Each structure stands twice: as C-alpha cells, then as structure tokens.
C-alpha cells in the first residue's frame, strides 16, 4: 500500500515538471499607471486574447494574472483609449 501511495504522489510531479517552453505558465504582476503623470489607474480589466481568462486591478492599480508564455494581454478601462 505504501508503494502505491508513493507512486501516486511522484507521478503527477513528473508530469508537471516536463513542460516545454511553449506551454510554460508565467505569473505576470504589475501596476497600471497613466502615461503622463504616472498616477495609478484603478480597476483596469486585463484579459488574455483568445481566452475567457482575465482579472481586474485593485484600487491602487495592482494586478496579477497567470498566462502561458507568448499570450497577449489586453488592458481596458472606462474613459481610456485602447
């Protein structure tokens, strides 16, 4: 029974460890700011193109999102041009 439990714990870790660079997952974090005064833009929507995954920045403009390497992010906010 101990051998089966050990294998069930080890096999999933090998599956996730063998990702190549085309499927690498990256956590992206930052702050959205205005280009002229560098003031934070609150509640910006961030989405991944071609996917329904997204997030929203907080009141201070901070955001984080998990995406695959090579994905394109779109930032939108009311009152700003895209």
Secondary structure, 3 states (H helix, E strand, C coil): CHHHHHHHHHHHHHHHHCCCHHHCEEEEEEECECCCCCCECCCCEEEECCCCCEEECCCCCEEEEEEECCCCEEEECCCCCC
